[in-house]
Amino acid sequence: MVNIEDFEILYCFDDNYNIQAVTSIMSYLDSVEKKQNINIIHTTGFIENQLPKEIKDHKNLENIKVYKFENYEYKFPNIENVHISEATYFRLFIQNYLEKNIKKLVYIDPDVVCVNDPSTKINSTFNEMKKNNNIISAKTEIYKSSEDKEVFERLNLSEKYFNAGVMLIDFHEWSNKDLTSKLLERLNDINEHIKFWDQDVLNSFFNGDYFELDENLNFSAFKIKDSDKQISLIHFLGSKKPWLTSGVFEKSSEIYHFNFRKFNNSTYHIEHKWKLGSLKELLKAIFLLKILNLKFVAKYLKEFFLSLRV
């Protein structure tokens, strides 16, 4: 009998995050023990043909389904000149794409890397969600008692605001309550007040009514210490991404690139927002000796200067 995990995994992204998502999926499959079903909502659907054999043939992959996102009416707010694309809004539409027989979903951002099997924590969280009648579980990012009250005033929130980079979803109840339609209504209602994309929409709608996610299932990469052994899912939050010079010299970036190397011949995944800016960041890292945080300094420098030619 095939040992398949009770919940399914969900990723939502576009071509800008293909490599990052593949890195995340690779890290997840390498960390778990049971076979896993993975769902992807993507702008083109081409990602299915681009998946490396290391994922397609992975012993822990049961099935992978790719759904092409079709948007004929929505103009998503606040996605110009930022590190976020419209793909972040795709998870609001999950009810319109995923198979109805799915009971439980774990949504994972493409900039999340798995380092230890999260299955036990995930299953215990779903059990607690059921006891407490919660449809989602997420990690609180800001409490109203903190100094940063802007988001609470802007969205009229009562007590707390969560980060949506990892979410556990009771998809059966989500569908029964037709939450996709309700969330899209909320998107329209607060359109002019949105700053943090669909995360604002989700927080506005649930307004504190969610089960608190274990921090180790959505742990900030910039808080990692060598002694942190219980972490399962590491989230590269914000704009300092490990594939950019703004984030690659952080010690935690090697966790991302270690998983990237599993399916790619390059040693480092390197992208540029602005090539001159990247060069300035590199020189700064050399001056401050932060470049020594890299495991393979010479290889990084070679690949960095080659990437400037593209």
Secondary structure, 3 states (H helix, E strand, C coil): CCCECCCEEEEEECHHHHHHHHHHHHHHHHHCCCEEEEEEEECCCCHHHHCCHHHHCCCCEEEEEEEECCCCCCCCCCCCCCCCCHHHHHHHHHHHCCCCCCCEEEEECCCEEECCCCHHHHHHHHHHHHHHCCCEEEEEEEECCCCCCHHHHHHCCCCEEEEEEEEEEEHHHHHHCCHHHHHHHHHHHCHHHCCCHHHHHHHHHHCCCCEECCHHHCEEHHHCCCCCCCCCEEECCCCCCCCCCCCCCCCCHHHHHHHHCCCCCCCCCCCCCCHHHHHHHHHHHHHCCHHHHCCCHHHHHHHHHHHCCC
